[in-house]
Amino acid sequence: MAFDAGGKPVYWVQEPQKDAQIFELYITLKNAPGALNRVTTILAEAGVSVLKGQIFTEGDRGYFAVFVACTSSALIDELTSKIKALEDVLDVKHESSFVDVFLYPLSSGSQRALIFSANAIYSSFATLEKVLGLGPARVIVYNSGYQLGYELASFLRKTTGISGRKESVDVFVKAFKASGLGVISMSHLREEPFEAEVKVRNFLVVDNPSLPYSPVLCDLAKGIVSGAFAYITARPVMAEELECQLKGAASDIYWVREANQHPHPM
């Protein structure tokens, strides 16, 4: 996140190059004017993609933790040497193996997160369906997704301060992609009363043609979308499935509306 000249937050989704390695740099520097700018200039001049970073200060020191995408270990070693040579830099360390194995960042909002493969999640859902039956399994998975979407939208509101419906939806769409969940787009959006036609492509769990169809899988995505829009609108919402990727459609499409509004105009 950055801010434009008027102080308005600006968001972007940064994706690493196809064959890039992910490194986490830990930089300790003097809490001095321009110190951080000189570090980021070196990264920019080397063409390194900065994926996510955090900086905080303590007394006369600043600490910069940043995820970068780099094409080789040799290049990251060269960058580390250049950054260490800066007058205001006290120490530089980099890690790669843990991040490469578990992906980045290992957090959901402000909380630590554990990453499961899509197949592992599918197996869990299949077990729920087998043991409890289709109806109870769908309720559990939908509500799990709903809670996740609600918490994500709440975190984005607290982090950005954005409260307008349209702006909040835009931030949620970007965060959904940045989190690796999939790609959301909308062909229709009305703020009052709230309704939207939401398309979800490449959703984490269902983006696998080898998986047999189960409505339980699609309920997770539907729950996430419903929970997020419920928080954004501060009203109860419903999500009606129009198309499903596991039924052969190109994407999942949901009609999301306030609970007391009309269904999708089929």
C-alpha positions in Angstrom: 0.0 0.0 0.0 1.2 3.5 -0.8 -0.4 7.0 -0.8 -0.9 9.4 -3.7 -0.2 13.2 -3.5 -3.7 13.8 -2.0 -3.1 11.2 0.8 -5.4 8.6 -0.7 -4.3 5.0 -0.4 -3.1 3.3 -3.6 -3.1 -0.5 -3.8 -1.4 -2.9 -6.1 -0.9 -6.6 -6.6 2.7 -7.6 -7.2 3.5 -11.0 -8.6 7.0 -12.6 -8.9 8.5 -13.6 -12.2 7.9 -17.2 -13.3 11.3 -18.6 -12.2 12.1 -16.1 -9.4 13.1 -17.2 -5.9 11.4 -15.5 -2.9 13.8 -14.1 -0.3 13.1 -12.3 2.9 15.6 -9.5 3.7 16.1 -8.3 7.3 17.8 -4.9 7.3 18.8 -2.9 10.4 19.6 0.7 9.7 20.0 4.0 11.4 16.8 6.0 12.0 18.0 8.7 9.7 16.4 10.8 6.9 16.8 9.1 3.5 18.2 5.8 4.9 15.3 3.7 3.7 15.1 5.5 0.4 18.8 4.6 -0.3 18.0 0.9 0.4 15.0 0.8 -1.9 16.8 2.6 -4.6 19.4 -0.2 -4.8 16.6 -2.8 -5.1 14.8 -0.8 -7.8 18.0 -0.3 -9.8 18.6 -4.0 -9.8 15.1 -4.7 -11.1 14.2 -6.7 -8.0 10.4 -7.0 -7.4 9.5 -5.9 -3.8 6.5 -8.0 -2.9 5.7 -6.9 0.6 7.6 -5.0 3.3 7.2 -3.7 6.8 9.3 -1.1 8.7 9.3 -0.1 12.3 11.6 2.0 14.5 13.0 1.6 18.0 15.0 4.5 19.3 17.8 5.4 16.9 17.4 2.3 14.8 15.0 1.2 12.0 14.1 -2.3 11.0 13.0 -3.2 7.5 11.7 -6.7 6.7 10.9 -7.2 3.1 10.0 -10.0 0.7 11.6 -9.8 -2.7 11.5 -11.9 -5.9 15.0 -12.5 -7.2 16.2 -14.5 -10.2 19.3 -16.0 -8.5 21.0 -16.4 -5.2 24.1 -14.7 -6.6 22.1 -11.6 -7.3 20.7 -11.5 -3.8 24.2 -11.9 -2.4 25.4 -9.0 -4.5 22.5 -6.8 -3.4 23.2 -7.7 0.2 26.8 -6.5 -0.1 25.7 -3.2 -1.7 23.1 -2.6 1.0 25.6 -3.4 3.7 28.0 -0.8 2.2 25.6 2.0 2.8 26.6 4.4 5.6 23.3 4.2 7.4 22.9 0.4 7.2 24.0 -1.5 10.3 23.2 -5.1 9.3 21.6 -7.2 6.5 20.5 -10.8 6.6 18.5 -12.8 4.1 16.6 -16.1 4.3 15.1 -18.2 1.5 14.5 -21.8 2.2 11.6 -21.5 4.7 9.9 -18.9 2.5 10.4 -20.9 -0.7 8.9 -24.0 0.9 5.9 -22.5 2.6 5.2 -19.6 0.3 4.8 -16.0 1.4 3.5 -14.3 3.5 2.6 -16.8 6.3 -0.1 -14.6 7.6 -3.8 -13.8 7.2 -4.5 -10.3 8.1 -2.6 -9.6 11.2 -2.5 -13.3 12.3 -0.1 -16.1 11.6 -1.5 -18.7 9.2 -0.8 -22.3 8.3 -0.9 -23.2 4.6 -2.6 -26.4 3.3 -2.5 -27.6 -0.3 -5.8 -27.5 -2.3 -5.8 -31.3 -2.3 -5.6 -31.4 1.5 -8.5 -29.0 1.8 -10.5 -31.0 -0.7 -9.8 -34.2 1.3 -11.0 -32.5 4.5 -14.2 -31.4 2.8 -14.8 -34.9 1.3 -14.4 -36.4 4.8 -17.0 -34.0 6.2 -19.4 -34.9 3.4 -18.8 -38.6 3.9 -19.2 -38.6 7.7 -21.9 -35.9 8.2 -23.7 -36.0 4.9 -24.0 -33.4 2.2 -26.3 -31.0 4.0 -24.3 -30.6 7.3 -21.0 -30.5 5.4 -22.3 -27.6 3.2 -23.4 -25.6 6.2 -20.0 -26.1 7.9 -17.9 -25.2 4.9 -20.1 -22.2 3.9 -19.9 -20.8 7.4 -16.2 -21.3 7.5 -15.8 -19.3 4.3 -18.2 -16.7 5.6 -16.1 -16.1 8.7 -12.9 -15.9 6.6 -14.5 -13.4 4.2 -15.9 -11.3 7.1 -12.6 -11.2 8.9 -10.7 -10.3 5.7 -13.0 -7.4 5.0 -12.8 -6.3 8.6 -9.0 -6.4 8.6 -8.9 -4.3 5.4 -11.2 -1.7 6.9 -9.1 -1.4 10.0 -5.8 -1.3 8.0 -6.9 1.2 5.2 -9.6 3.3 6.9 -11.7 2.9 3.7 -15.4 2.6 4.5 -17.2 3.5 1.2 -18.9 0.4 -0.3 -17.5 0.7 -3.8 -14.0 1.5 -2.5 -14.2 -1.4 0.1 -15.3 -3.8 -2.6 -12.3 -2.7 -4.8 -9.9 -3.3 -1.9 -11.4 -6.7 -1.2 -11.1 -7.8 -4.8 -7.4 -6.9 -4.8 -6.7 -8.6 -1.5 -8.5 -11.7 -2.7 -6.1 -12.0 -5.6 -3.0 -11.0 -3.5 -3.8 -13.7 -1.0 -3.7 -16.3 -3.8 -7.4 -17.2 -3.4 -8.3 -16.5 -7.0 -9.4 -13.6 -9.3 -12.7 -11.8 -8.7 -14.4 -9.5 -11.3 -17.9 -8.0 -11.4 -20.2 -7.4 -14.3 -22.7 -5.6 -12.2 -22.5 -3.7 -8.9 -25.2 -1.5 -7.3 -24.6 0.1 -3.9 -28.1 0.8 -2.7 -29.7 -1.6 -2.3 -26.6 -3.6 -2.6 -26.4 -6.3 -5.3 -23.6 -7.6 -7.4 -22.8 -10.3 -10.0 -19.5 -11.7 -8.9 -17.3 -13.9 -11.0 -14.6 -16.0 -9.3 -11.9 -17.5 -11.5 -9.0 -19.9 -10.5 -10.4 -20.3 -7.0 -7.8 -22.1 -4.9 -9.8 -25.2 -4.0 -11.8 -25.8 -7.2 -9.2 -24.9 -9.8 -8.4 -28.6 -10.5 -10.2 -30.4 -13.3 -9.3 -33.8 -11.7 -11.5 -33.2 -8.7 -14.9 -34.7 -8.8 -17.8 -32.2 -8.5 -19.1 -31.5 -5.0 -21.2 -28.5 -4.0 -19.3 -28.4 -0.8 -16.2 -27.1 -2.6 -18.0 -24.2 -4.2 -19.6 -23.3 -0.8 -16.2 -22.1 0.5 -15.9 -19.5 -2.2 -19.5 -18.5 -1.9 -19.1 -18.2 1.8 -16.0 -16.0 1.5 -17.7 -13.6 -0.9 -20.9 -13.5 1.3 -19.0 -12.8 4.5 -16.9 -10.0 2.9 -19.9 -8.3 1.4 -21.9 -8.7 4.7 -19.2 -6.8 6.5 -18.9 -4.1 3.8 -22.6 -3.5 3.7 -23.3 -4.0 7.4 -26.4 -5.9 6.3 -27.3 -9.6 5.9 -26.5 -10.8 2.3 -27.2 -13.9 0.3 -25.2 -15.4 -2.5 -27.0 -17.4 -5.2 -24.9 -19.7 -7.4 -25.4 -19.0 -11.2 -22.6 -21.0 -12.7 -20.0 -23.4 -11.2 -16.5 -24.2 -12.5 -16.7 -27.8 -11.3 -19.9 -28.3 -13.5 -17.9 -27.3 -16.6 -18.3 -23.5 -16.5 -15.3 -21.2 -17.1 -15.7 -19.7 -13.6 -18.0 -19.6 -10.6 -20.6 -16.8 -10.8 -22.6 -15.6 -7.8 -25.5 -13.2 -7.5 -24.9 -11.4 -4.2 -27.7 -9.3 -2.7 -29.1 -8.0 0.5 -31.3 -10.8 2.0 -34.5 -8.9 1.5 -33.9 -8.1 -2.2 -35.0 -9.9 -5.3 -33.2 -13.0 -6.7 -31.1 -12.9 -9.9 -33.2 -11.9 -12.9 -32.8 -15.2 -14.8 
